[in-house]
Amino acid sequence: MNASENELKNIDELRELMHSDLVNDAAIVIDRMSDEQRSAAVGELPAEEAAELIDHLVEEQAAEILEQLSPDIAASILEELTSDVRADLFAGLDPDSATQILDLMAPEEAEETKELTRYDSESAGGLMVTELLSFDMNETVQGVFDDLAENSDLYRDIDVQYSFVLDEGCLVGVLPMRDLFLAKRSTPLRQLMIADPISVRDDADMSALEDVFDNHHFLGIPVVNSQRELVGVVQRSAMERALAAHDRSDYLKSQGIVGGEEIRSLPVIERARRRLSWLSVNILLNIVAASVIAMFQDTLSSVIALAVFLPIISDMSGCSGNQAVAVSMRELSLGLIRPSELLRVWGKEISVGTINGICLGALVGLAAFLWKADPMLGLVVGLSLCVNTMVAVSIGGMVPLLMKRYDFDPAIASGPILTTITDMCGFFLVLSMASVLLV
Amino acid sequence: MNASENELKNIDELRELMHSDLVNDAAIVIDRMSDEQRSAAVGELPAEEAAELIDHLVEEQAAEILEQLSPDIAASILEELTSDVRADLFAGLDPDSATQILDLMAPEEAEETKELTRYDSESAGGLMVTELLSFDMNETVQGVFDDLAENSDLYRDIDVQYSFVLDEGCLVGVLPMRDLFLAKRSTPLRQLMIADPISVRDDADMSALEDVFDNHHFLGIPVVNSQRELVGVVQRSAMERALAAHDRSDYLKSQGIVGGEEIRSLPVIERARRRLSWLSVNILLNIVAASVIAMFQDTLSSVIALAVFLPIISDMSGCSGNQAVAVSMRELSLGLIRPSELLRVWGKEISVGTINGICLGALVGLAAFLWKADPMLGLVVGLSLCVNTMVAVSIGGMVPLLMKRYDFDPAIASGPILTTITDMCGFFLVLSMASVLLV
């Protein structure tokens, strides 16, 4: 089978999968293709199916495919997406492609898309969809029924649990659609609506949104601009998804995957570059930390056994400290601690750290004593790990709060800061104690 | 102010916050109380508000409070919760309390709750709510309107976008409520409904659910048992929330927070015990890895500078390997790789690992050379880090797949396995090479 036959087989497989509603499997087929194949294959699909598929790809891959497609095909695919997904994708396109595609879209949708890309993707404006039902407050029940009947195709993908009631574009009420069943057809909506509904401003951030959803059982919350005009609605599921994405990105960043989500179909050089950007900072920090060892070469040469314990102390302190980091990150995201509550966190950590430090120190101290039959070696190593565990949980618990307070990203910065400080401290403890007690 | 005045102030504050719909703030007030205060304060609230608050606490804290309340108060609070939340909380109660509380609940709800706790919490049955609208297929539109009018209070918290159509309890159709607006009042539902709707079995797992939600735009999916009887509905937001919780727990486990989510208001001993369970395994693995160093004490005593580089090689290999672990975890959860695709992952990792290994090795080798003006030292250290980076990304990329394949939890096990192997390998590389080239 030659290359182009292979390609045709791929495209057929893709069509087949999309046809059977197996979008996730189709996304894997796309992932396994070469860059050129990908856009060719997506371009072959009907716009609606291509949109469905694009919506299921990692954002970077989706943006790359759209950039490689001819702008008119890209535009027709984008028009099939919901407003929030479209805006997110646009934000990821290179400016040239974005402009070309916008020019080919229906003017209204192009305008709306441009508006939406101005919002931060983690704000109410960035998470809302503009597809919603709204009616003027002077409209009657009969008028709503007529509109629904007339535009039922248009409204197919809209959540119609509630509609929003407007007064010259401004949000003045919410109308549970089921209330329409029981109302007289001539009643104007202003008499039926729930007035002064809860809404959020378009620039509200995720934690504000989360508060509103936590405090009320609504499936969607209307979003208004500074003039109180209704501009969209945030669905509960959209907020849940955004929170999950945020947490996931925190996890990846804490493990050194920075600069965007990595999938293995990205170019090798790009993946290596991103990972190195974080590793190279780390190696410098590591060299700084290890320089503490260099200062004690004389001590080390006379008690060479210590060299065995340096990596253990470094690694175990890192482990203990990272546990504290993880708990702080979690409590911060749950809103259970404020970034200023350093003392509270320290108090809670040092108590656990003391218990664990004594246990771990005893274990490693015992191992050292048994190995060399030298009680002083056991004491030096055990006591160092014990004290350094207390240091590690203190730093680990407090660093995320400090990072947050001074607007650094706690997910990226906490780990490297933690290990550098605990390494330096641990090496200094064990070697300085050894230089007094063992040499 | 004495203790009991303080307590009263707390309870007043709690009432005030719940009254102002500030449930998250109320949850913090609860978190800061002592164990006894907590249940006393929750017991003072009206059942509905107490339920609201319980729903916002970390599950373990909620269970503890319910166990300490008198069973009749606990039962009245639980009756206010939705079926899925109630079942989750029940699963966390000690069996004695659970039985006592069940006995005091309305028999129907007690029966339902017992049924629901049988489901795995990450299955469709565990995620569904039983609160839904369903009608017999022979019911007319008028009949539905009458039922809605009559039971509008009961239905207040139910998602009424769709109702489900049954034939002797078995799911045969779905009815978009808006279609009722346009239908004649005498039409039976069997003529209006969308027949053969998509549904999931109650034992379907999360990835199956995710597939259905990914492939369709529904806000909720009906759940049926083995007899095709309708037993509940899974909301899209419930699935998003469960996926997020799963990811979060993976993050915590990967950082050594095992045995359940830790919040700092848990008892110190319990927190220390859980963290130690993971740390103590790690320290044993660390000692095993460091024993490689012990085998090369002679080499170390003649080239003491090597001791400086051992922790650097250990730490940097860990960093590189953890990046690969994070990407594998992510691709596994996105469904982009199957656990059997070891070779594919290895190929993708080794290419990045070679580039990064050369860069990092060159950096650390240069540092060694400049420090001691010894080109051989630079070569030994640099080459070791280079090779060990390649080892680390290979292990890091593949271990999560292997864990998944053999049913271990990749989030907990991958990190310790990775660092143990890369430490041993790294120490061996640098010390054995040194014993040939430097001694």
Interface residues (C-beta under 8 A of the other chain):
Chain A: D21 L22 V23 N24 A27 I28 D31 H56 V58 F145 L148 A149 S152 Y155 D157 D159 V160 Q161 M177 R178 L180 F181 L182 D211 D214 N215 H216 H217 L219 Q235 R236 S237 E240 R241 L243 A244 D247 R248 D250 Y251 L252 S254 Q255 G256 I257 E261 E262 I263 R264 V268 I269 R271 A272 R275 L276 W278 L279 S280 N282 I283 N286 I287 A289 A290 S291 I293 A294 Q297 L300 S301 I304 A305 L306 A307 V308 F309 L310 P311 I312 S314 D315 M316 G318 C319 S320 N322 Q323 V325 A326 V327 R330 E331 L334 G335 L336 I337 V345 K348 E349 S351 V352 I355 N356 C359 L360 L363 V364 A367 W371 T419 D423 F427
Chain B: D21 L22 V23 N24 A27 I28 D31 H56 V58 F145 L148 A149 S152 Y155 D157 D159 V160 Q161 M177 R178 L180 F181 L182 D211 D214 N215 H216 H217 L219 Q235 R236 S237 E240 R241 L243 A244 D247 R248 D250 Y251 L252 S254 Q255 G256 I257 E261 E262 I263 R264 V268 I269 R271 A272 R275 L276 W278 L279 S280 N282 I283 N286 I287 A289 A290 S291 I293 A294 Q297 L300 S301 I304 A305 L306 A307 V308 F309 L310 P311 I312 S314 D315 M316 G318 C319 S320 N322 Q323 V325 A326 V327 R330 E331 L334 G335 L336 I337 V345 K348 E349 S351 V352 I355 N356 C359 L360 L363 V364 A367 W371 T419 D423 F427
